[in-house]
Amino acid sequence: MPTLRCLTRENDVRAAENMPYRLIEKMPELGYGACDAGNMLIQGENLEALKALLPYCAGQVKCVYIDPLFNQWY
């Protein structure tokens, strides 16, 4: 199986470990359609959003595509 290797992986893993968990706050007034549809739109920094999703999606996701890459400062 192909593997994507990032040159800064060790630094990125440390940054992810140091990022605190945040709770996802529901905002029904911004929703549309059925509340139990299972869809989510998350506005925020990518790494914080991914860590917030861990309790909901751990072990169920095989691939995440984020553009731009998280934790990249320009």
C-alpha positions as CSV (number, residue, x, y, z in Angstrom):
1,M,0.0,0.0,0.0
2,P,1.4,3.5,-0.9
3,T,2.4,5.6,2.1
4,L,2.7,9.4,2.1
5,R,5.7,10.5,4.1
6,C,5.9,14.1,5.3
7,L,9.3,15.6,6.1
8,T,8.1,17.3,9.2
9,R,6.0,14.3,10.5
10,E,7.7,14.1,13.9
11,N,7.1,17.8,14.6
12,D,3.5,17.6,13.4
13,V,2.8,14.6,15.7
14,R,4.2,16.5,18.7
15,A,2.1,19.6,17.8
16,A,-1.0,17.4,17.6
17,E,-0.2,15.8,20.9
18,N,0.2,19.2,22.6
19,M,-3.1,20.6,21.1
20,P,-5.8,20.5,23.7
21,Y,-9.1,18.9,23.0
22,R,-12.1,21.2,22.4
23,L,-15.8,20.3,22.4
24,I,-17.9,20.7,19.3
25,E,-20.7,23.2,20.0
26,K,-24.0,22.6,18.2
27,M,-25.6,25.7,16.7
28,P,-29.1,24.6,15.6
29,E,-30.0,28.1,14.4
30,L,-27.3,27.6,11.6
31,G,-28.5,24.1,10.7
32,Y,-30.5,23.0,7.7
33,G,-32.5,19.8,7.1
34,A,-32.8,16.8,9.4
35,C,-30.9,17.1,12.7
36,D,-30.2,13.4,12.8
37,A,-28.7,13.2,9.2
38,G,-25.2,12.7,10.6
39,N,-23.6,15.5,8.6
40,M,-21.4,18.2,10.2
41,L,-19.9,21.4,9.1
42,I,-17.1,22.6,11.3
43,Q,-15.6,26.0,11.2
44,G,-12.2,26.4,12.8
45,E,-8.6,25.5,12.6
46,N,-8.0,22.1,11.0
47,L,-6.0,20.4,13.8
48,E,-8.5,21.6,16.5
49,A,-11.4,20.3,14.4
50,L,-9.8,16.9,13.8
51,K,-9.0,16.5,17.5
52,A,-12.6,17.4,18.4
53,L,-13.9,14.7,16.0
54,L,-11.8,11.9,17.6
55,P,-14.5,10.8,20.1
56,Y,-17.0,10.6,17.3
57,C,-14.9,9.0,14.5
58,A,-11.9,7.2,16.0
59,G,-11.1,4.0,14.1
60,Q,-13.7,4.7,11.4
61,V,-11.8,7.0,9.1
62,K,-9.2,5.7,6.6
63,C,-8.4,9.0,4.9
64,V,-8.8,12.7,5.5
65,Y,-8.0,15.3,2.8
66,I,-7.4,18.8,4.1
67,D,-6.4,21.8,2.0
68,P,-4.1,23.5,3.1
69,L,-2.2,21.1,5.3
70,F,-2.8,21.6,9.0
71,N,-0.2,23.2,11.2
72,Q,1.5,25.0,8.3
73,W,2.3,28.7,8.9
74,Y,3.1,31.0,5.9
